[in-house]
Amino acid sequence: MLRSKTFLVIGIVAALSCSSFATAQDYKVEVGGWFGYTFSEGVPIQNIEIDGKVYNKVDPTSGSSYGVSFGVFFTEQMQVEFVYDEQSSALQGSGPGGKREFVDMKLHNYHVNFVYNWGDDRDVMRPFIFGGLGATSFKPGDVMGSLSESNTRFSSSWGGGVKAYPSRNVGIKLMARWIPTYIKSEPGGIWCNPYWPWICYQLVDNQYVNQFEMSAGITLRF
């Protein structure tokens, strides 16, 4: 009889522990997908002449975009997520010769973000912000019948938005995101301390391709 009661107590404790663990694990994983539009701008270049026209800036044109994400919560508010995003674009030159699109191009973004979500998982509305690091790959289309290689550069990702949950597991996600991608550095002059003029520094002008994305999509949590 004592042994039966002992097993019963152990069973109850085990069940409660499993229940607590399951509760603690609620909404530990979140996946999502979205569609949007991305506004893009490029960088200045040295003058180049093509077909008699001069260009001094190259830009990825603005275009539609889509993305997917996979995130894991390590607290009720904090999560780490992997994000893949693709933008449809074209490589465009501009300058005194006007504007010209040279070739279609895809921009592929890969980032690991740290996300902070306000409130808790019982809230219907949860604002969020994020920041992360990763890479952006520029993949032009074929140029005059020749395959072109992609060019991958370091980039970061910053933004925020809101998640609205009409049900416990399915939500709507509205998001704004800024992705600056490092392209090159150029000398930016020399700065000297006004009090100790013998202390001088070479300034550097870092130049970035910027993407500004507005999107809406679905998020699922488990």
Rosetta silent file (secondary structure, phi, psi, omega in degrees, C-alpha in Angstrom):
SEQUENCE: MLRSKTFLVIGIVAALSCSSFATAQDYKVEVGGWFGYTFSEGVPIQNIEIDGKVYNKVDPTSGSSYGVSFGVFFTEQMQVEFVYDEQSSALQGSGPGGKREFVDMKLHNYHVNFVYNWGDDRDVMRPFIFGGLGATSFKPGDVMGSLSESNTRFSSSWGGGVKAYPSRNVGIKLMARWIPTYIKSEPGGIWCNPYWPWICYQLVDNQYVNQFEMSAGITLRF
SCORE:     score description
SCORE:     0.000 S_00000001
   1 L     0.000  -44.289  178.905    0.000    0.000    0.000 S_00000001
   2 H   -62.393  -41.040  179.622    2.798    2.379    0.906 S_00000001
   3 H   -63.921  -38.657  178.809    4.570    1.520   -2.317 S_00000001
   4 H   -63.769  -42.966  178.867    1.369    2.283   -4.297 S_00000001
   5 H   -65.346  -36.684  179.217    1.008    5.651   -2.600 S_00000001
   6 H   -62.875  -46.133  178.275    4.667    6.391   -3.264 S_00000001
   7 H   -63.677  -36.058  179.034    4.255    5.666   -6.976 S_00000001
   8 H   -64.306  -45.143  178.982    1.062    7.767   -7.023 S_00000001
   9 H   -62.413  -44.324  179.194    2.870   10.754   -5.479 S_00000001
  10 H   -61.323  -40.718  179.384    5.784   10.341   -7.890 S_00000001
  11 H   -62.973  -43.404 -179.954    3.331   10.158  -10.798 S_00000001
  12 H   -63.908  -44.578  179.468    1.524   13.318   -9.697 S_00000001
  13 H   -61.962  -42.494  179.132    4.811   15.204   -9.245 S_00000001
  14 H   -63.318  -42.253  179.780    6.021   14.014  -12.648 S_00000001
  15 H   -63.599  -43.186  178.905    2.749   15.062  -14.296 S_00000001
  16 H   -64.341  -38.785  178.902    2.885   18.481  -12.654 S_00000001
  17 H   -64.086  -44.247  178.722    6.507   18.874  -13.714 S_00000001
  18 H   -63.166  -40.191  178.745    5.669   17.966  -17.301 S_00000001
  19 H   -62.899  -44.277  179.623    2.727   20.359  -17.231 S_00000001
  20 H   -63.726  -40.474  179.980    4.922   23.151  -15.873 S_00000001
  21 H   -64.435  -42.534  179.766    7.569   22.413  -18.501 S_00000001
  22 H   -62.787  -41.370  178.506    4.956   22.453  -21.259 S_00000001
  23 H   -63.905  -41.714  179.705    3.596   25.755  -19.984 S_00000001
  24 H   -64.711  -26.600 -177.824    7.100   27.179  -19.800 S_00000001
  25 L   -88.777   -0.460  179.510    7.650   26.067  -23.375 S_00000001
  26 L   -56.411  132.672  174.911    4.524   27.826  -24.733 S_00000001
  27 L    55.967   43.760  176.265    5.358   29.947  -27.770 S_00000001
  28 L   -82.518  -19.066 -177.824    9.074   29.170  -27.737 S_00000001
  29 E  -124.836  138.307  178.842    9.200   29.112  -31.542 S_00000001
  30 E  -136.796  128.191  176.592    7.870   31.695  -33.985 S_00000001
  31 E  -123.087  151.508 -177.325    7.947   31.520  -37.784 S_00000001
  32 E  -154.746  166.332  175.449    6.715   34.121  -40.212 S_00000001
  33 E  -149.243  151.558 -176.756    6.529   35.300  -43.785 S_00000001
  34 E  -153.784  161.744  171.758    5.779   38.661  -45.385 S_00000001
  35 E  -125.260  149.130 -179.446    5.529   40.665  -48.580 S_00000001
  36 E  -163.841 -163.813  177.574    6.451   44.306  -48.923 S_00000001
  37 E  -134.153  136.583 -176.341    8.098   47.066  -50.894 S_00000001
  38 E  -118.569  125.552  174.394   11.696   48.217  -50.485 S_00000001
  39 E   -92.380  127.916 -173.306   13.013   51.698  -51.264 S_00000001
  40 E  -125.345  151.247  173.433   16.714   51.553  -52.166 S_00000001
  41 E  -142.460  151.467 -173.491   19.549   53.989  -52.739 S_00000001
  42 L  -109.713 -146.302 -172.890   23.139   53.453  -53.859 S_00000001
  43 E  -132.146  153.483  174.708   26.560   55.085  -53.728 S_00000001
  44 E   -73.149  152.882  177.488   28.529   57.659  -55.752 S_00000001
  45 E  -134.911  168.072  172.457   31.298   56.432  -58.061 S_00000001
  46 E   -67.395  148.849 -177.477   34.035   57.990  -60.144 S_00000001
  47 E   -54.988  129.655  172.505   32.797   59.242  -63.489 S_00000001
  48 E  -126.774  147.060 -179.543   32.436   56.508  -66.069 S_00000001
  49 E  -112.598  125.517  179.168   31.419   56.936  -69.686 S_00000001
  50 E  -131.192  122.094 -179.650   29.139   54.404  -71.365 S_00000001
  51 L    53.431   38.904  176.271   27.842   54.923  -74.907 S_00000001
  52 L    81.531    2.940  179.503   28.871   58.562  -74.769 S_00000001
  53 E  -117.267  145.316 -175.550   27.057   59.320  -71.498 S_00000001
  54 E  -101.231  134.247  177.952   28.658   59.992  -68.097 S_00000001
  55 E  -126.658  138.478 -179.221   27.470   58.327  -64.883 S_00000001
  56 E  -129.335   14.405  176.676   28.670   59.124  -61.357 S_00000001
  57 E  -153.519  143.100  174.055   26.311   57.073  -59.169 S_00000001
  58 E  -122.682  139.942 -178.259   25.000   53.501  -59.112 S_00000001
  59 E  -136.519  146.170  160.001   21.816   52.433  -57.362 S_00000001
  60 E   -81.045  129.561 -179.686   19.735   49.324  -56.867 S_00000001
  61 L   -70.638  157.412  176.520   16.259   50.414  -57.938 S_00000001
  62 L   -70.133  154.643 -179.406   13.349   50.139  -55.508 S_00000001
  63 E  -174.768  178.092  179.948   11.090   47.116  -55.848 S_00000001
  64 E   -69.178  156.851 -178.735    8.904   44.454  -54.282 S_00000001
  65 E  -148.213  160.769  174.416   10.326   42.185  -51.600 S_00000001
  66 E  -148.768  160.368 -178.986    9.438   39.160  -49.525 S_00000001
  67 E  -158.181  166.079  176.128   10.960   37.376  -46.560 S_00000001
  68 E  -136.389  155.490 -179.338   10.733   34.548  -44.044 S_00000001
  69 E  -143.384  152.327  173.838   11.893   34.261  -40.441 S_00000001
  70 E  -135.637  118.765 -176.128   12.488   31.621  -37.791 S_00000001
  71 E  -127.436  152.345  178.369   12.799   32.771  -34.183 S_00000001
  72 E  -126.566  127.868  176.686   13.320   31.214  -30.753 S_00000001
  73 E   -82.729  133.546  170.638   12.274   32.888  -27.471 S_00000001
  74 L  -112.841   -9.393  160.629   14.697   32.647  -24.557 S_00000001
  75 L  -140.103  178.197 -178.855   12.515   34.857  -22.346 S_00000001
  76 L   -66.660  -24.652 -179.143    8.902   35.971  -22.776 S_00000001
  77 L  -105.013  -28.916 -172.352   10.121   39.225  -24.329 S_00000001
  78 E  -100.850  138.912  176.118   13.483   38.371  -25.896 S_00000001
  79 E  -146.673  157.816  172.546   14.071   36.223  -28.949 S_00000001
  80 E  -114.814  134.018 -178.362   16.743   35.460  -31.518 S_00000001
  81 E  -135.820  148.541  171.277   15.641   35.034  -35.116 S_00000001
  82 E  -102.216  134.036 -175.783   17.147   34.185  -38.483 S_00000001
  83 E  -127.334  132.350  169.631   15.757   36.218  -41.379 S_00000001
  84 E  -118.650  135.231 -177.130   16.033   35.742  -45.130 S_00000001
  85 E  -142.361  142.122  178.473   14.731   38.479  -47.413 S_00000001
  86 E  -129.490  134.206  177.466   14.842   39.032  -51.190 S_00000001
  87 E  -116.990  134.264  171.510   14.265   42.258  -53.104 S_00000001
  88 E   -81.597  132.940 -173.995   13.590   42.551  -56.838 S_00000001
  89 E  -155.851 -174.134  173.097   15.698   45.338  -58.308 S_00000001
  90 E  -147.873  151.398  176.922   17.862   46.523  -61.188 S_00000001
  91 E   -85.451  118.838 -174.178   21.334   48.048  -61.348 S_00000001
  92 E  -120.406  135.625  173.319   20.873   51.682  -62.368 S_00000001
  93 E  -105.343  146.718  178.045   23.412   54.330  -63.263 S_00000001
  94 E  -142.833  156.624 -179.511   22.720   58.064  -62.972 S_00000001
  95 E   165.446 -159.039  178.419   24.594   61.287  -63.665 S_00000001
  96 L   -57.813  -24.869  179.413   24.824   64.108  -66.195 S_00000001
  97 L   -83.201    5.896 -177.740   23.843   61.556  -68.829 S_00000001
  98 E    92.381 -154.090 -179.205   20.533   60.875  -67.085 S_00000001
  99 E  -117.786  147.867  179.431   19.473   57.490  -65.731 S_00000001
 100 E  -152.443  130.319  174.662   19.892   54.040  -67.232 S_00000001
 101 E   -90.194  122.191 -175.190   19.069   50.540  -66.004 S_00000001
 102 E   -89.788  -39.659 -174.628   21.873   48.195  -67.017 S_00000001
 103 E  -162.193  146.397  173.029   20.702   44.800  -65.772 S_00000001
 104 E   -63.861  152.720 -176.431   18.071   43.198  -63.532 S_00000001
 105 E  -151.850  144.678  172.537   19.342   42.351  -60.062 S_00000001
 106 E  -109.849  140.371  172.889   18.253   40.507  -56.911 S_00000001
 107 E  -111.087  120.193 -179.738   19.268   41.569  -53.414 S_00000001
 108 E  -109.206  125.058 -179.463   19.411   38.714  -50.904 S_00000001
 109 E  -112.613  132.543  178.579   19.595   39.606  -47.191 S_00000001
 110 E  -127.803  117.378 -176.634   20.660   37.169  -44.455 S_00000001
 111 E  -139.619  149.458  167.495   20.535   38.373  -40.841 S_00000001
 112 E  -108.965  117.875 -175.693   20.486   37.150  -37.268 S_00000001
 113 E  -109.604  146.868  168.216   18.358   39.563  -35.228 S_00000001
 114 E  -103.497  123.765 -170.890   17.870   40.128  -31.527 S_00000001
 115 E  -116.402  135.807  171.473   14.210   41.027  -30.954 S_00000001
 116 E  -113.978  124.410  179.190   12.511   42.648  -27.970 S_00000001
 117 E  -110.017  126.362  177.298    8.719   42.175  -27.713 S_00000001
 118 L   -74.924  156.036  177.584    6.706   44.316  -25.309 S_00000001
 119 L    77.819 -156.577  177.739    4.043   42.724  -23.100 S_00000001
 120 L  -134.305  178.254 -171.491    3.574   38.963  -22.763 S_00000001
 121 L   -74.773    2.541  174.074    2.264   36.111  -24.918 S_00000001
 122 L   -94.207  -11.366 -178.623   -1.315   36.650  -23.684 S_00000001
 123 L   -74.207  143.371  177.900   -1.493   40.141  -25.188 S_00000001
 124 L   -75.604  -34.278  179.379   -3.431   40.649  -28.418 S_00000001
 125 E  -118.518  131.854  178.959   -1.042   43.407  -29.575 S_00000001
 126 E  -134.974  102.883  171.950    2.738   43.217  -29.126 S_00000001
 127 E   -66.698  154.999  179.721    5.004   46.016  -30.396 S_00000001
 128 E  -150.880  155.907  172.559    8.589   44.957  -31.099 S_00000001
 129 E  -133.197  159.770 -179.930   11.993   46.309  -32.096 S_00000001
 130 E  -154.852  160.659  172.410   15.051   44.506  -33.405 S_00000001
 131 E  -150.732  146.802 -178.070   18.646   44.863  -34.509 S_00000001
 132 E  -163.243  174.123 -178.493   20.965   42.379  -36.124 S_00000001
 133 E  -125.869  155.718  178.355   24.003   41.589  -38.231 S_00000001
 134 E   174.540 -139.607 -175.700   24.513   39.592  -41.380 S_00000001
 135 E  -146.889  153.811  174.239   25.204   39.953  -45.085 S_00000001
 136 E  -123.726  131.398 -179.214   23.623   41.225  -48.280 S_00000001
 137 E  -111.180  127.370  177.614   24.278   39.553  -51.620 S_00000001
 138 E   -99.228  118.874 -176.220   23.892   41.460  -54.902 S_00000001
 139 E  -121.674   93.391  177.351   23.070   39.067  -57.751 S_00000001
 140 E   -70.773  157.107  174.405   22.850   40.739  -61.182 S_00000001
 141 L   -74.419 -177.440  179.009   21.209   38.931  -64.055 S_00000001
 142 L   -63.452  135.569 -179.903   23.092   37.714  -67.109 S_00000001
 143 E  -107.546  112.458  179.091   25.009   40.508  -68.827 S_00000001
 144 L    53.387   40.994  176.957   25.064   40.221  -72.626 S_00000001
 145 L    82.881   -0.392 -179.196   24.556   36.481  -72.388 S_00000001
 146 E  -104.728  140.853  177.755   27.357   35.978  -69.840 S_00000001
 147 L   -67.854  137.567  177.683   26.804   34.699  -66.310 S_00000001
 148 L  -109.046  149.249 -178.232   27.489   37.308  -63.646 S_00000001
 149 L   -93.090  149.670  176.861   28.800   36.615  -60.162 S_00000001
 150 L   -79.015  156.706  179.179   27.125   37.730  -56.959 S_00000001
 151 E  -125.987  117.700 -175.182   28.864   40.184  -54.632 S_00000001
 152 E  -108.262  132.105 -177.645   28.293   39.704  -50.894 S_00000001
 153 E  -131.899  156.449  176.293   28.934   42.457  -48.343 S_00000001
 154 E   -65.411  140.278  177.071   28.519   42.955  -44.601 S_00000001
 155 E  -148.888  166.251  175.115   25.211   44.541  -43.558 S_00000001
 156 E  -127.072  170.235 -175.683   23.063   45.178  -40.512 S_00000001
 157 E  -140.144  128.755 -176.443   19.315   45.200  -39.938 S_00000001
 158 E  -139.819  139.652  178.787   17.278   47.591  -37.757 S_00000001
 159 E   172.850 -162.889 -178.675   13.571   48.105  -37.336 S_00000001
 160 E  -176.934 -178.019 -179.380   10.358   47.431  -35.525 S_00000001
 161 E   170.242 -151.196 -179.169    6.642   47.024  -35.825 S_00000001
 162 E  -145.472  144.526  173.736    3.668   45.374  -34.219 S_00000001
 163 E  -113.635  131.873  177.916    2.202   41.866  -34.048 S_00000001
 164 E  -118.931  129.449 -174.462   -1.558   41.436  -33.653 S_00000001
 165 L  -112.689   97.182  174.220   -2.936   38.026  -32.630 S_00000001
 166 L   -70.211  -18.880  173.640   -6.580   37.361  -33.589 S_00000001
 167 L  -137.319  172.858 -173.517   -5.978   33.803  -32.287 S_00000001
 168 L   -66.022  -32.770 -172.620   -3.502   32.246  -29.877 S_00000001
 169 L  -110.824  -14.288 -175.306   -1.168   30.830  -32.524 S_00000001
 170 E  -119.412  131.206 -179.619   -1.735   32.983  -35.616 S_00000001
 171 E  -135.757  167.613  175.054   -0.887   36.644  -35.892 S_00000001
 172 E  -108.542  134.578 -175.106   -0.545   39.536  -38.329 S_00000001
 173 E  -121.223  122.171  174.681    2.841   41.262  -38.500 S_00000001
 174 E  -111.361  130.974 -170.119    3.430   44.839  -39.690 S_00000001
 175 E  -145.870  146.061  170.156    7.076   45.850  -39.944 S_00000001
 176 E  -122.751  137.550 -174.457    9.463   48.591  -41.063 S_00000001
 177 E  -142.498  141.812  176.246   13.117   47.739  -41.604 S_00000001
 178 E  -118.981  127.593 -179.443   16.341   49.550  -42.545 S_00000001
 179 E  -123.959  100.958  172.254   19.267   47.576  -44.001 S_00000001
 180 E   -89.304  129.530 -179.189   22.540   49.517  -44.544 S_00000001
 181 E  -115.184  122.020 -178.416   25.104   47.492  -46.531 S_00000001
 182 E   -67.953  130.907  179.534   28.752   48.528  -46.418 S_00000001
 183 E  -113.576  -51.835 -176.770   30.208   49.090  -49.896 S_00000001
 184 E  -162.721  168.921  175.493   33.430   51.093  -49.629 S_00000001
 185 E  -126.989  140.798  176.991   35.404   53.718  -47.723 S_00000001
 186 E  -130.351  152.370  178.166   36.974   56.858  -49.122 S_00000001
 187 E   -57.274  135.241 -178.659   39.243   59.501  -47.523 S_00000001
 188 E  -115.376   20.046 -179.642   37.157   62.154  -45.816 S_00000001
 189 E    98.414 -171.108 -178.236   39.867   64.704  -45.052 S_00000001
 190 E  -123.985  134.192  175.647   41.929   65.353  -41.920 S_00000001
 191 E  -112.259  132.386  178.263   40.640   66.507  -38.537 S_00000001
 192 E  -120.217  140.147  179.420   42.965   68.233  -36.055 S_00000001
 193 L   -63.313  127.939 -177.227   42.255   68.922  -32.390 S_00000001
 194 L   -67.054  -21.075 -178.665   41.619   72.693  -31.958 S_00000001
 195 L   -96.383  -31.109  177.064   43.481   72.706  -28.596 S_00000001
 196 L  -125.661   79.923 -170.898   46.349   70.380  -29.546 S_00000001
 197 L   -62.449  -12.952  176.740   46.780   70.988  -33.286 S_00000001
 198 L   -80.267   -7.266  176.160   49.583   68.424  -33.524 S_00000001
 199 L   -97.333  107.603 -176.723   46.965   65.691  -32.844 S_00000001
 200 E  -129.771  152.661 -179.574   45.327   64.931  -36.170 S_00000001
 201 E  -131.047  143.610  171.919   43.267   62.065  -37.587 S_00000001
 202 E   -80.335  120.097  178.699   42.541   60.842  -41.084 S_00000001
 203 E   -85.419  147.940 -178.838   38.749   60.846  -41.535 S_00000001
 204 E  -122.721  134.303  177.234   37.039   58.104  -43.490 S_00000001
 205 E  -101.562   99.959  178.055   33.793   58.409  -45.445 S_00000001
 206 E   -80.406  133.854 -176.098   32.054   55.026  -45.246 S_00000001
 207 E  -118.062  138.156 -172.913   29.510   54.533  -48.010 S_00000001
 208 E  -130.641  147.869  161.992   26.483   52.241  -47.844 S_00000001
 209 E   -86.718  130.709 -177.856   23.685   50.943  -50.003 S_00000001
 210 E  -112.885  134.902  172.849   20.483   51.519  -48.017 S_00000001
 211 E  -119.466  130.779  177.191   17.263   49.507  -48.175 S_00000001
 212 E  -120.087  109.531 -172.861   14.100   50.751  -46.448 S_00000001
 213 E  -108.480  136.281  170.783   11.423   48.056  -46.363 S_00000001
 214 E  -118.367  129.600 -172.891    7.728   48.303  -45.432 S_00000001
 215 E  -148.597  163.929  174.801    5.951   44.958  -45.149 S_00000001
 216 E  -143.262  144.252 -178.548    2.967   43.002  -43.855 S_00000001
 217 E  -167.767 -162.813 -176.079    2.631   39.277  -43.266 S_00000001
 218 E  -115.128  142.133  173.713    1.687   36.338  -41.078 S_00000001
 219 E  -128.279  137.884 -179.636    3.415   35.038  -37.959 S_00000001
 220 E  -120.034  135.848  179.386    2.842   31.624  -36.337 S_00000001
 221 E  -126.197  145.544 -174.853    3.902   30.711  -32.816 S_00000001
 222 L  -131.356    0.000    0.000    4.211   27.290  -31.206 S_00000001
